[in-house]
Amino acid sequence: NLTALNVEACSRIGNEGLQAIGRFCSKLQSISIRDCTLVGDHGVSSLLSSASSVLTKVKLQALNIEETNVTSIDTSKNRDLYEFYFKGTNISSVDFSKNWNLAQVWASGTKLTSMDVSHCHNLWVLYIQDLPELKEMDFSKCPSLYELYASNSGLEKLDLSTHTILNCVEINGTKIKELDIRNSKDINGLNISDTPITSIELSQNTGLK
């Protein structure tokens, strides 16, 4: 009947233990794993692949990534996934295209080079800061995107021209040269400092102060 689990600084829990948790905790909805020296990306991948579809929240922090070459995670079976948080892992590729209910993604301090959110129609918060290897993302099929934090990421281009409900965009410290947010008329937060952007049209964005 376990629905939520927080595993922090547990020196005896490893990859096999995570796989067992996914297999036998059929009602698990939320899991947080932090500072577990025997847990690597392989264990996380096994957990997600064996967990039930009711898993909605995953939080990963400061895991041991030295012993494994696993760099991608399959979340396709976790159809009800609502929030995903990862920091300080070796994960380089994540495909969320099957997670249609995903609403929040928080990623920082990883080696991420690819993230697919192409069918995340309910995604409204995307935090992808301090990801220098992440060069490009497609948000065109994320109409619910409300907050985008991409400071100090490797993004080189960004198309937000079709978005209408954006409230906050932070892309400072990136190589993005152009930004079109004219359709997000109610946006009230914008940070484009330390970027190559030399001109931007804001006459339609009446919410900016």
C-alpha positions in Angstrom: 0.0 0.0 0.0 3.1 2.3 -0.1 2.3 5.4 -2.1 5.2 7.8 -1.3 8.9 7.0 -0.5 11.8 9.2 0.4 15.2 7.6 0.3 18.1 9.8 1.5 21.7 8.9 2.5 20.9 5.2 2.7 24.2 3.5 2.2 22.8 0.0 1.8 20.2 0.6 -0.8 21.4 0.0 -4.4 20.2 -0.6 -7.9 18.7 -4.0 -7.2 16.8 -2.5 -4.3 15.3 0.2 -6.5 14.2 -2.4 -9.0 12.5 -4.4 -6.3 10.7 -1.2 -5.1 9.4 -0.6 -8.6 8.3 -4.2 -9.0 6.5 -4.8 -5.6 5.2 -1.3 -4.7 2.4 -1.3 -7.2 0.7 1.8 -5.7 3.8 4.0 -5.5 3.0 7.5 -6.7 6.0 9.5 -5.5 9.7 8.7 -4.9 12.6 10.9 -3.9 16.2 9.5 -4.0 19.2 11.6 -2.7 22.8 10.9 -1.7 22.6 7.1 -2.0 26.1 6.0 -2.9 25.1 2.6 -4.3 22.3 4.0 -6.5 23.2 4.8 -10.1 21.4 5.7 -13.3 21.0 2.0 -14.0 19.0 1.5 -10.8 16.8 4.5 -11.6 16.2 3.2 -15.1 15.2 -0.2 -13.7 12.9 1.5 -11.1 11.0 3.5 -13.8 10.7 0.5 -16.2 9.3 -1.8 -13.5 7.2 0.8 -11.6 3.4 0.9 -12.2 1.8 3.6 -14.4 0.5 5.4 -11.3 3.9 6.9 -10.5 3.5 10.6 -10.8 6.5 12.3 -9.1 10.2 11.4 -9.4 13.0 13.4 -7.7 16.7 12.4 -8.2 19.6 14.2 -6.5 23.3 13.6 -6.1 23.4 9.9 -7.1 26.5 7.8 -7.8 27.1 7.8 -11.5 30.6 6.5 -11.8 29.8 2.8 -12.2 27.4 2.9 -15.1 27.2 3.8 -18.7 23.4 4.2 -18.6 22.7 7.7 -19.9 19.1 7.6 -20.9 15.9 6.9 -19.0 12.7 5.4 -20.4 9.5 6.9 -18.8 7.1 5.6 -21.5 5.4 3.3 -19.0 4.8 6.0 -16.4 1.9 7.6 -18.3 0.6 9.5 -15.3 4.0 11.1 -14.6 3.3 14.7 -13.4 6.7 16.0 -12.1 10.2 15.0 -12.8 13.3 16.4 -11.0 16.9 15.4 -11.6 20.1 17.0 -10.5 23.7 15.8 -10.5 23.3 12.7 -12.6 24.9 11.3 -15.7 21.6 11.3 -17.7 22.2 12.8 -21.1 18.9 11.9 -22.8 15.3 11.9 -21.6 12.2 11.2 -23.8 9.0 12.5 -22.2 7.0 12.3 -25.5 4.7 9.6 -24.0 4.1 11.4 -20.7 1.2 13.5 -21.8 0.2 14.5 -18.3 3.7 15.8 -17.4 3.4 19.3 -16.0 6.7 20.1 -14.3 10.3 19.3 -15.3 13.3 20.4 -13.2 16.8 19.6 -14.5 20.1 21.1 -13.6 23.7 20.1 -13.1 23.5 17.1 -15.5 25.1 16.2 -18.8 21.8 16.4 -20.5 22.1 16.9 -24.3 18.6 15.9 -25.4 15.1 16.2 -23.9 11.9 15.4 -25.9 8.8 17.2 -24.6 7.1 17.3 -28.0 3.8 15.9 -26.9 3.6 17.3 -23.4 0.5 19.4 -23.9 0.1 20.0 -20.2 3.7 21.1 -19.5 3.6 24.4 -17.7 6.9 24.7 -15.8 10.2 23.9 -17.4 13.4 24.5 -15.5 16.5 23.6 -17.5 19.3 25.8 -16.0 23.0 25.1 -16.0 22.8 22.6 -18.8 25.7 23.6 -21.1 25.3 20.6 -23.4 21.6 21.1 -24.1 21.7 23.0 -27.4 18.1 22.7 -28.8 14.6 21.9 -27.7 11.2 21.9 -29.4 8.4 23.6 -27.4 6.0 24.0 -30.3 3.6 21.3 -29.0 3.6 22.6 -25.4 0.7 25.2 -25.6 0.4 25.2 -21.8 3.9 26.4 -21.1 3.7 29.1 -18.5 7.2 29.4 -17.0 10.5 28.7 -18.8 13.8 29.0 -16.9 16.8 28.2 -19.2 19.5 30.4 -17.7 23.1 29.3 -18.5 21.9 26.5 -20.7 23.5 25.6 -24.0 20.4 26.7 -26.0 21.2 28.4 -29.2 17.7 29.0 -30.6 14.3 29.1 -29.2 10.9 29.4 -30.9 8.1 30.7 -28.6 6.2 32.5 -31.3 3.1 30.4 -31.0 2.8 30.5 -27.2 0.1 32.7 -25.7 0.1 32.2 -22.0 3.8 32.5 -21.1 4.2 34.4 -17.8 8.0 34.2 -17.3 11.0 33.6 -19.5 14.6 33.5 -18.3 17.3 32.8 -20.9 20.2 34.9 -19.5 23.6 33.5 -20.2 22.6 31.6 -23.4 23.6 32.0 -27.0 20.0 32.7 -28.2 20.1 35.5 -30.8 16.4 36.0 -31.4 13.2 35.8 -29.3 9.6 36.3 -30.4 7.2 36.5 -27.5 4.7 38.9 -29.1 1.8 36.5 -28.6 2.4 36.2 -24.9 0.8 39.5 -24.2 0.5 38.9 -20.4 4.1 37.9 -19.8 5.4 39.8 -16.7 8.9 38.3 -16.3 11.8 38.4 -18.8 15.5 38.1 -18.4 17.7 38.2 -21.6 20.9 39.6 -20.0 24.2 38.3 -21.2 22.8 37.0 -24.6 23.5 38.0 -28.2 20.0 39.5 -28.5 20.3 43.0 -29.8 16.6 43.8 -30.7 13.3 42.5 -29.4 9.7 43.6 -30.0 7.8 44.1 -26.7 5.1 46.6 -27.7 2.4 43.9 -27.4 3.6 42.6 -24.1 1.6 45.0 -21.9 2.2 42.9 -18.8 5.9 43.7 -18.6 6.8 46.3 -16.0 
